[in-house]
Amino acid sequence: MSARAQTVRLSPSQYRVLADFAKRRGLSDYAMLARVVEAGFLAMLHGTDKETDLAELAHEIGAISARLAEAERVLDRTLFTACAAYAYARHAALGTKKTDETIAGEARDAFERQRSLALEIEP
């Protein structure tokens, strides 16, 4: 640090982070502290554009939402497939003579029951 050095008090957790950063970068704790102070000054001088940060955050939330919707579709397909497999296996094991349409209808009903049970919110 140039100019006059002042005492900087760090909490133990802050010091551990600083020491870890310094070690990974091959710097002394003091040199790392100087970089942290410089980065802090630059952030304060140039500011962090809150609108940009909010836009980035909104973009990421949108991306997560899209991934979550895709995961929900995959889970629904998986649940339906499991219900259909159960319905067909049950009828094969029991030796019933039902049509495919009837068994498929039972599979859809089982899917709807299981899906509604999964979506219930506990009080």
VENQUIBEL-V245476 format. One record per pair of residues at least 6 apart in sequence whose C-alpha atoms are under 8 Angstrom apart, sorted by sequence separation. I is the first residue (numbers start at 1). J is the second residue. D is the distance in whole Angstrom. If there is no record, write none. Layout:
BEGIN
i = {I/I}
j = {J/J}
d = {D/D}
END
This chain:
BEGIN
i = {22/23/91/22/91/22/19/22/18/21/91/19/18/18/88/87/87/84/87/84/87/86/84/83/84/83/80/83/80/83/1/80/79/1/76}
j = {28/29/97/29/98/31/29/32/29/32/103/32/32/33/103/103/104/103/106/104/107/107/107/107/108/108/107/110/108/111/31/111/111/34/115}
d = {6/8/8/6/8/8/6/5/7/7/8/8/7/7/7/6/8/8/7/7/6/8/5/5/8/8/7/6/7/6/8/5/7/6/8}
END
